[in-house]
């Protein structure tokens, strides 16, 4: 009933594998998808993964750096799989402990892991125990927890601590007239944070070694990592060791605006990654878990693919076509403002820009873009560029079909040899089905090179709902078998959040796509790229 079972090292060396009778398809595709989508992206909190028609269950052995993966058809309900994969792991470890303790790829390659007989025996035992275990009988009402609930406990009261405290926004009165803007040629500067003295104190506290591991220590030492557990040499980490620290970290991440669901998944992933790992003699549980969480967060924020817009624009220019970027997002997040910042950056790097005004709903949307166009052309006068304006606006007024305007703008840009087309769309809530259908149509018809979701750095749990529903709407309303989804994220209002940078983690974790631009103010210069390590440093700061 199993399609395959494989055991491989985290270095990619397959130690042993099994393929079910009658199974002809290779299991390398599903396993590689599991590695790319789950293990490398630090999403190993849940031990199951679905790939096409297969269900994959996996277990990490952190002491010997091994991965155990079993695959079976997802239409089957195999209740014994979780226990079976645990039994195989323990049996394999015990039998080949000497070989596994001798670290090194060459040792693993030269070792002979003849595990077929043991595997078949464990599989038979698991299947027989599953058959012997009859179906669970239904509990009576008196045996259930519902019988113990009072009517009062089932009534949900209104009010309470509903809202989140809204941090006061910094009031910046910006005026572009007579402003001296610095050059933005080349790649954007990265967002950075300065380390504070508190961080240095906290690092010193984490070096403290406490010998007593029998009881939890409350309070003391200050900071989110104040709860430290003592360590002994060659100690294997258990779930119980990590639980107090992970609970504090989860609360800390939520306080820094990471969506609650994402914070829980991240901490579960770290626990899976560290469980069974042998610690050093002079290392605290808190510092070990914190280090693993930091590595996971950096891994999530690092782009999974190359994002080099300047290079892509040059490539599109060599093909005599414009490079098209579409901006989408909910209302009021700063799509038009950040589109103007990106226009300025592109102009500074020698490209001509056509702005397509496809927000035909909001009053004043076209006039706002026209003001930006006039201001950008005053900063880069046409006489400095052969008499041609470096940025133009393509608009057809209000109440028209946005997809049609975008198509006409792209055709106009191709005829007039513009380098880049920036498509401004109307803000829409993720629950508005008609507007989401219109956005999916615009993207499906015009096939832009880049679809950027513009989101606020202020949001917490809402970021998850927005991105999931935007992607879902694009997939549902697409006419293609492989629908076009969000390619990247523009994170706005980053200057208003201090060190509550959790939205960056939530958005990247949900989509798996990189944060391409970060808006840090209201002038054209206030555009940055993301510095993953600096953002994680701010996120982990107490």
C-alpha positions as CSV (number, residue, x, y, z in Angstrom):
1,X,0.0,0.0,0.0
2,X,3.1,2.3,0.3
3,X,4.4,3.7,-2.9
4,X,7.9,4.3,-1.6
5,X,10.0,4.8,1.5
6,X,13.4,6.5,1.4
7,X,16.1,7.4,3.9
8,X,18.7,10.0,2.9
9,X,21.1,12.4,4.6
10,X,20.6,16.1,4.7
11,X,23.6,16.3,2.4
12,X,21.5,14.6,-0.3
13,X,23.0,11.1,-0.2
14,X,20.3,8.3,-0.4
15,X,21.2,5.6,2.1
16,X,18.3,3.2,1.4
17,X,15.0,3.2,-0.5
18,X,12.0,0.9,-1.1
19,X,9.5,1.0,-3.9
20,X,6.1,-0.7,-3.7
21,X,5.0,-3.5,-6.0
22,X,3.6,-2.2,-9.3
23,X,4.9,1.3,-8.8
24,X,6.7,2.4,-11.9
25,X,7.0,6.1,-11.4
26,X,10.2,7.5,-9.8
27,X,9.9,9.0,-6.4
28,X,12.6,11.6,-7.0
29,X,10.1,14.2,-8.2
30,X,7.9,14.2,-5.1
31,X,11.0,14.0,-2.7
32,X,12.7,16.9,-4.5
33,X,9.5,18.9,-4.3
34,X,9.4,18.2,-0.5
35,X,13.0,19.3,-0.1
36,X,12.4,22.5,-2.1
37,X,9.0,23.5,-0.7
38,X,9.3,22.4,2.9
39,X,12.7,21.5,4.3
40,X,14.8,24.2,2.6
41,X,12.1,26.9,3.2
42,X,11.9,26.0,7.0
43,X,8.3,24.8,6.8
44,X,8.9,21.5,8.6
45,X,6.5,22.2,11.5
46,X,3.9,19.9,9.9
47,X,5.2,16.4,9.1
48,X,3.1,15.9,6.0
49,X,3.2,17.2,2.4
50,X,1.0,16.7,-0.6
51,X,2.4,16.4,-4.1
52,X,0.0,15.7,-7.0
53,X,-1.8,12.4,-6.1
54,X,0.7,11.5,-3.3
55,X,0.7,12.1,0.4
56,X,4.2,12.3,1.8
57,X,5.0,11.9,5.5
58,X,8.5,12.7,6.8
59,X,10.6,12.7,9.9
60,X,13.9,14.5,10.6
61,X,16.6,12.9,12.7
62,X,18.7,15.9,13.8
63,X,21.3,13.9,15.7
64,X,22.5,12.0,12.6
65,X,21.3,14.6,10.0
66,X,18.9,12.1,8.3
67,X,15.5,12.5,6.6
68,X,12.9,9.6,6.5
69,X,10.2,10.0,3.9
70,X,7.2,7.7,3.1
71,X,4.9,8.2,0.2
72,X,1.4,6.8,-0.5
73,X,-1.7,7.6,-2.5
74,X,-3.6,10.4,-0.8
75,X,-7.0,8.7,-1.4
76,X,-5.8,6.0,1.1
77,X,-6.3,6.5,4.9
78,X,-3.3,4.7,6.5
79,X,-3.6,5.2,10.2
80,X,-0.3,3.4,11.0
81,X,2.0,5.6,9.0
82,X,3.1,8.0,11.8
83,X,4.0,5.2,14.2
84,X,5.6,3.2,11.4
85,X,8.0,6.0,10.3
86,X,9.0,6.4,14.0
87,X,9.7,2.7,14.3
88,X,11.8,2.7,11.1
89,X,13.8,5.6,12.3
90,X,14.6,4.0,15.7
91,X,15.4,0.7,14.1
92,X,17.6,2.2,11.5
93,X,19.5,4.3,14.0
94,X,20.1,1.4,16.4
95,X,21.2,-1.0,13.7
96,X,23.6,1.4,11.9
97,X,24.7,3.6,14.8
98,X,28.4,3.0,14.3
99,X,28.3,3.9,10.6
100,X,26.2,7.0,11.2
101,X,28.5,8.3,14.0
102,X,31.4,8.3,11.6
103,X,30.5,11.6,10.0
104,X,31.4,12.4,6.3
105,X,29.9,11.8,2.9
106,X,32.5,9.3,1.9
107,X,31.7,7.1,4.9
108,X,28.0,7.1,4.0
109,X,28.7,6.3,0.4
110,X,31.0,3.3,1.3
111,X,28.6,1.9,3.9
112,X,26.2,-0.9,3.0
113,X,22.7,-0.4,4.5
114,X,20.9,-3.7,3.9
115,X,17.7,-2.8,5.5
116,X,15.1,-4.7,3.4
117,X,14.4,-7.5,5.9
118,X,14.0,-5.2,8.9
119,X,11.8,-2.9,6.9
120,X,9.5,-5.6,5.6
121,X,9.2,-7.0,9.2
122,X,8.2,-3.5,10.6
123,X,5.8,-3.0,7.7
124,X,4.1,-6.3,8.3
125,X,3.8,-5.6,12.0
126,X,2.3,-2.1,11.4
127,X,-0.3,-3.4,8.9
128,X,-1.3,-6.3,11.2
129,X,-1.7,-4.1,14.2
130,X,-3.7,-1.6,12.1
131,X,-6.1,-4.4,11.0
132,X,-6.4,-5.8,14.6
133,X,-7.3,-2.4,15.9
134,X,-11.1,-2.2,15.4
135,X,-13.0,1.0,14.6
136,X,-13.4,3.4,17.5
137,X,-16.8,3.2,19.1
138,X,-18.7,6.4,19.4
139,X,-18.8,8.0,22.8
140,X,-22.1,8.6,24.5
141,X,-23.1,12.2,25.2
142,X,-22.3,11.8,29.0
143,X,-18.8,10.6,28.1
144,X,-18.1,13.7,25.9
145,X,-16.7,17.0,27.0
146,X,-19.8,18.8,25.8
147,X,-21.9,17.3,28.6
148,X,-19.7,19.1,31.1
149,X,-20.2,22.5,29.5
150,X,-22.7,25.0,30.9
151,X,-25.0,27.1,28.8
152,X,-23.2,30.2,30.1
153,X,-19.8,28.9,28.8
154,X,-21.2,28.6,25.3
155,X,-22.4,32.2,25.1
156,X,-19.9,34.4,23.3
157,X,-19.9,37.9,24.9
158,X,-19.3,41.0,22.9
159,X,-16.6,43.5,23.6
160,X,-13.4,42.5,25.4
161,X,-9.9,43.0,24.1
162,X,-10.8,43.0,20.4
163,X,-8.7,45.7,18.8
164,X,-5.1,45.9,18.5
165,X,-3.4,49.1,19.6
166,X,-2.7,51.2,16.7
167,X,0.7,52.7,16.9
168,X,0.8,56.4,16.3
169,X,2.0,57.1,12.8
170,X,4.8,59.6,12.4
171,X,3.5,62.8,11.0
172,X,5.7,63.8,8.1
173,X,4.8,66.9,6.1
174,X,6.6,66.4,2.8
175,X,6.8,69.0,0.1
176,X,8.6,68.2,-3.2
177,X,9.0,71.8,-4.3
178,X,12.7,72.8,-4.2
179,X,13.7,69.5,-2.7
180,X,17.2,68.1,-3.3
181,X,16.9,64.4,-4.2
182,X,20.1,62.3,-4.1
183,X,20.9,60.0,-7.0
184,X,19.4,56.5,-7.1
185,X,21.6,55.0,-9.8
186,X,22.3,51.3,-9.6
187,X,20.9,48.8,-7.1
188,X,18.9,50.2,-4.2
189,X,20.3,50.6,-0.7
190,X,19.2,48.0,1.8
191,X,17.0,48.7,4.8
192,X,19.3,48.7,7.9
193,X,18.9,48.8,11.7
194,X,21.4,49.9,14.2
195,X,22.1,47.4,17.1
196,X,21.4,48.8,20.5
197,X,23.1,48.3,23.8
198,X,20.2,46.1,25.0
199,X,21.2,43.5,22.4
200,X,24.7,43.4,23.7
201,X,23.5,43.0,27.3
202,X,21.1,40.2,26.1
203,X,24.0,38.4,24.3
204,X,26.0,38.5,27.5
205,X,23.0,37.1,29.5
206,X,22.7,34.2,27.0
207,X,26.2,33.0,27.8
208,X,25.3,32.3,31.4
209,X,25.3,28.6,32.1
210,X,22.9,27.3,34.7
211,X,23.6,23.8,36.0
212,X,20.1,23.1,37.5
213,X,17.9,21.7,34.7
214,X,15.2,20.2,37.0
215,X,13.1,23.3,37.4
216,X,12.0,26.2,35.3
217,X,13.2,29.7,36.2
218,X,10.7,32.5,35.9
219,X,11.5,36.1,35.3
220,X,15.1,37.2,35.9
221,X,17.7,38.4,33.5
222,X,15.1,40.5,31.5
223,X,14.4,40.4,27.8
224,X,12.5,37.7,25.9
225,X,15.3,35.1,26.4
226,X,15.4,35.5,30.1
227,X,14.1,32.0,30.7
228,X,17.3,30.0,30.3
229,X,17.7,26.3,31.0
230,X,21.0,24.8,32.1
231,X,23.1,22.6,29.9
232,X,25.3,19.6,30.2
233,X,27.8,18.3,27.7
234,X,26.5,16.1,24.9
235,X,22.9,16.7,25.9
236,X,20.2,15.9,23.3
237,X,17.5,18.5,23.0
238,X,13.9,17.3,23.7
239,X,10.6,18.9,23.1
240,X,10.3,19.5,26.9
241,X,13.6,21.4,27.0
242,X,12.6,23.7,24.2
243,X,8.9,24.3,25.0
244,X,9.3,27.2,27.6
245,X,11.7,29.0,25.3
246,X,9.6,28.4,22.2
247,X,6.5,29.7,24.0
248,X,8.2,32.9,24.8
249,X,9.5,33.2,21.3
250,X,6.1,32.7,19.8
251,X,4.6,35.5,22.0
252,X,7.6,37.7,21.0
253,X,7.1,37.2,17.3
254,X,3.3,37.9,17.6
255,X,4.2,41.1,19.5
256,X,6.4,42.1,16.5
257,X,3.5,41.8,14.1
258,X,4.1,38.3,12.8
259,X,0.8,36.6,12.1
260,X,-0.1,34.2,15.0
261,X,-0.5,31.2,12.7
262,X,2.9,31.9,11.0
263,X,4.6,32.4,14.4
264,X,3.3,29.0,15.6
265,X,4.4,27.3,12.4
266,X,7.8,28.8,12.6
267,X,8.3,27.6,16.2
268,X,7.0,24.1,15.4
269,X,9.5,24.0,12.5
270,X,12.4,25.0,14.8
271,X,11.4,22.4,17.3
272,X,11.4,19.7,14.6
273,X,14.7,20.9,13.3
274,X,16.4,20.8,16.8
275,X,14.7,17.8,18.4
276,X,17.3,15.1,19.2
277,X,20.2,17.4,18.3
278,X,23.2,17.1,20.6
279,X,24.2,20.4,22.2
280,X,27.6,21.8,23.0
281,X,28.9,21.9,26.6
282,X,28.8,25.7,27.0
283,X,25.5,26.4,25.1
284,X,22.2,27.4,26.6
285,X,18.9,26.1,25.3
286,X,17.7,29.6,24.7
287,X,20.7,30.6,22.6
288,X,20.5,27.3,20.6
289,X,16.8,27.8,19.9
290,X,17.2,31.5,19.2
291,X,20.1,30.8,16.7
292,X,18.0,28.2,14.9
293,X,15.0,30.6,14.7
294,X,17.2,33.4,13.4
295,X,18.6,31.1,10.7
296,X,15.1,30.0,9.7
297,X,13.9,33.6,9.5
298,X,16.8,34.7,7.3
299,X,16.3,31.6,5.1
300,X,12.6,32.6,4.6
301,X,13.4,36.2,3.7
302,X,16.2,35.3,1.3
303,X,14.9,35.3,-2.4
304,X,14.4,31.8,-3.7
305,X,15.0,33.1,-7.3
306,X,17.0,35.9,-8.9
307,X,15.2,39.3,-8.7
308,X,17.1,41.8,-10.8
309,X,14.7,44.3,-12.4
310,X,17.4,46.5,-14.1
311,X,18.8,43.4,-15.8
312,X,15.4,42.2,-16.9
313,X,14.5,45.6,-18.3
314,X,17.7,45.5,-20.4
315,X,16.9,42.1,-21.6
316,X,13.3,43.1,-22.6
317,X,14.8,46.2,-24.4
318,X,17.1,43.9,-26.4
319,X,13.9,42.1,-27.5
320,X,12.3,45.4,-28.6
321,X,9.5,45.2,-26.1
322,X,8.6,47.0,-22.9
323,X,9.0,45.4,-19.4
324,X,5.6,45.4,-17.8
325,X,5.0,45.6,-14.0
326,X,1.5,45.4,-12.5
327,X,0.8,46.7,-9.0
328,X,-2.1,45.3,-7.0
329,X,-3.3,45.4,-3.4
330,X,-6.0,46.6,-1.0
331,X,-7.1,50.2,-0.7
332,X,-4.9,52.8,0.8
333,X,-1.6,50.9,1.1
334,X,0.3,53.3,-1.2
335,X,0.3,51.7,-4.6
336,X,0.4,55.0,-6.6
337,X,3.0,56.6,-4.3
338,X,5.4,53.7,-4.5
339,X,4.8,53.3,-8.2
340,X,6.1,56.9,-8.5
341,X,9.1,56.0,-6.4
342,X,9.9,53.0,-8.6
343,X,9.5,55.3,-11.7
344,X,12.1,57.7,-10.3
345,X,14.5,54.8,-9.6
346,X,14.1,53.5,-13.2
347,X,14.5,57.0,-14.7
348,X,17.7,57.5,-12.6
349,X,19.0,54.3,-14.2
350,X,18.4,55.6,-17.7
351,X,15.1,54.0,-18.6
352,X,11.9,55.6,-20.0
353,X,8.7,54.9,-18.2
354,X,5.0,54.8,-19.3
355,X,2.5,54.8,-16.4
356,X,-0.8,53.1,-17.3
357,X,-3.7,54.6,-15.2
358,X,-5.9,51.5,-14.8
359,X,-7.5,52.7,-11.5
360,X,-10.7,53.8,-13.1
361,X,-12.7,53.8,-9.8
362,X,-11.1,56.0,-7.2
363,X,-11.8,59.7,-7.6
364,X,-8.6,61.6,-8.2
365,X,-6.5,58.5,-9.1
366,X,-5.6,59.8,-12.6
367,X,-4.9,63.3,-11.3
368,X,-2.5,61.9,-8.7
369,X,-0.5,60.0,-11.3
370,X,-0.5,63.1,-13.5
371,X,1.0,65.2,-10.7
372,X,3.7,62.5,-10.2
373,X,4.4,62.5,-13.9
374,X,4.8,66.3,-14.0
375,X,7.1,66.3,-11.0
376,X,9.3,63.5,-12.3
377,X,9.7,65.3,-15.7
378,X,10.7,68.5,-13.8
379,X,13.4,66.5,-12.0
380,X,14.5,65.0,-15.4
381,X,13.7,67.7,-18.0
382,X,13.1,66.6,-21.5
383,X,15.9,68.8,-22.9
384,X,18.3,66.6,-21.0
385,X,17.0,63.5,-22.8
386,X,16.9,64.6,-26.4
387,X,13.6,66.5,-26.1
388,X,11.6,63.5,-25.1
389,X,9.8,63.2,-21.7
390,X,11.3,60.4,-19.6
391,X,7.9,59.5,-18.1
392,X,4.5,59.7,-19.7
393,X,1.0,58.9,-18.5
394,X,-1.5,56.8,-20.5
395,X,-5.0,57.3,-19.3
396,X,-8.6,57.0,-20.6
397,X,-10.5,58.6,-17.7
398,X,-12.8,56.8,-15.4
399,X,-15.3,54.0,-15.6
400,X,-13.5,52.2,-18.4
401,X,-12.3,48.5,-18.6
402,X,-8.9,48.4,-16.8
403,X,-7.7,45.3,-18.8
404,X,-8.4,47.1,-22.1
405,X,-6.5,50.3,-21.0
406,X,-3.5,48.1,-19.9
407,X,-3.5,46.4,-23.3
408,X,-3.6,49.7,-25.2
409,X,-0.9,51.1,-23.0
410,X,1.5,48.2,-23.6
411,X,0.8,48.4,-27.3
412,X,1.5,52.2,-27.2
413,X,4.7,51.6,-25.2
414,X,5.9,49.1,-27.8
415,X,5.3,51.5,-30.7
416,X,6.9,54.5,-28.9
417,X,9.9,52.4,-27.6
418,X,9.3,52.9,-23.9
419,X,11.5,50.6,-21.7
420,X,9.0,50.0,-18.8
421,X,5.2,50.0,-18.4
422,X,4.0,50.4,-14.8
423,X,0.3,49.5,-14.5
424,X,-1.5,51.1,-11.6
425,X,-4.7,49.2,-10.6
426,X,-7.6,50.1,-8.3
427,X,-7.3,49.1,-4.6
428,X,-9.7,46.3,-3.7
429,X,-10.5,44.2,-0.7
430,X,-9.7,40.6,-1.0
431,X,-13.4,39.7,-0.4
432,X,-14.7,41.8,-3.3
433,X,-15.4,39.1,-5.9
434,X,-16.2,41.3,-8.9
435,X,-13.1,43.5,-8.5
436,X,-10.9,40.4,-7.9
437,X,-12.3,38.9,-11.1
438,X,-11.4,42.1,-13.0
439,X,-7.8,42.0,-11.6
440,X,-7.4,38.4,-12.6
441,X,-8.7,39.3,-16.1
442,X,-6.2,42.2,-16.4
443,X,-3.3,39.9,-15.5
444,X,-4.5,36.9,-17.6
445,X,-5.0,39.1,-20.7
446,X,-1.9,41.2,-20.6
447,X,0.6,38.7,-19.0
448,X,2.9,41.3,-17.3
449,X,6.5,40.4,-16.6
450,X,6.1,41.0,-12.9
451,X,3.0,41.1,-10.6
452,X,3.8,43.0,-7.4
453,X,1.5,42.9,-4.3
454,X,1.7,46.2,-2.4
455,X,1.1,45.6,1.3
456,X,1.5,47.7,4.5
457,X,4.2,46.9,7.1
458,X,1.6,47.8,9.7
459,X,-0.6,44.7,9.2
460,X,-0.4,41.5,11.3
461,X,-2.8,38.6,10.8
462,X,-4.6,40.5,8.0
463,X,-1.5,40.0,5.8
464,X,-2.2,36.3,5.7
465,X,-5.8,36.7,4.7
466,X,-5.0,39.3,2.0
467,X,-2.2,37.3,0.3
468,X,-4.0,34.0,0.4
469,X,-7.2,35.4,-1.0
470,X,-5.4,37.5,-3.7
471,X,-3.5,34.4,-4.9
472,X,-6.6,32.3,-4.7
473,X,-8.7,34.8,-6.7
474,X,-6.0,35.0,-9.4
475,X,-5.9,31.2,-9.6
476,X,-9.7,30.8,-9.6
477,X,-10.4,33.4,-12.3
478,X,-7.5,32.5,-14.6
479,X,-8.1,30.8,-17.9
480,X,-4.8,28.9,-17.8
481,X,-3.9,25.5,-16.3
482,X,-0.9,27.2,-14.7
483,X,-2.4,30.5,-13.4
484,X,-0.3,33.6,-12.9
485,X,0.1,34.4,-9.2
486,X,1.9,37.1,-7.2
487,X,5.6,37.3,-8.2
488,X,6.9,39.7,-5.5
489,X,5.9,42.1,-2.7
490,X,6.3,45.8,-2.2
491,X,6.3,46.5,1.6
492,X,5.2,50.1,2.3
493,X,5.1,52.4,5.4
494,X,8.2,50.7,6.8
495,X,9.2,53.9,8.5
496,X,6.1,53.9,10.8
497,X,6.7,50.6,12.6
498,X,9.9,50.9,14.5
499,X,11.1,47.3,15.0
500,X,7.7,45.6,14.5
501,X,8.8,44.2,11.2
502,X,6.8,40.9,11.4
503,X,4.7,41.6,8.3
504,X,7.7,41.0,6.2
505,X,8.0,37.4,7.6
506,X,4.2,36.8,7.3
507,X,4.0,37.9,3.6
508,X,7.1,36.1,2.5
509,X,6.2,32.9,4.3
510,X,2.6,32.8,2.8
511,X,3.6,33.4,-0.8
512,X,7.2,32.0,-1.0
513,X,7.9,35.2,-3.0
514,X,10.6,37.8,-2.3
515,X,10.1,41.4,-1.0
516,X,11.3,43.4,-4.0
517,X,11.0,46.9,-2.7
518,X,10.6,48.5,0.8
519,X,9.0,52.0,1.1
520,X,10.6,54.0,3.9
521,X,9.0,57.5,3.6
522,X,7.2,59.9,1.3
523,X,9.9,61.2,-1.0
524,X,11.1,59.6,-4.2
525,X,14.3,58.6,-2.5
526,X,12.6,56.6,0.2
527,X,12.8,53.3,-1.6
528,X,15.0,50.4,-0.4
529,X,15.7,46.8,-0.9
530,X,15.3,44.3,1.9
531,X,18.3,43.4,4.1
532,X,17.2,40.0,5.5
533,X,19.7,39.9,8.4
534,X,19.0,43.4,9.5
535,X,15.2,42.8,9.5
536,X,15.7,39.5,11.5
537,X,18.0,41.4,13.9
538,X,15.2,43.9,14.5
539,X,12.6,41.2,14.8
540,X,14.6,39.3,17.5
541,X,15.4,42.4,19.5
542,X,13.8,42.4,22.9
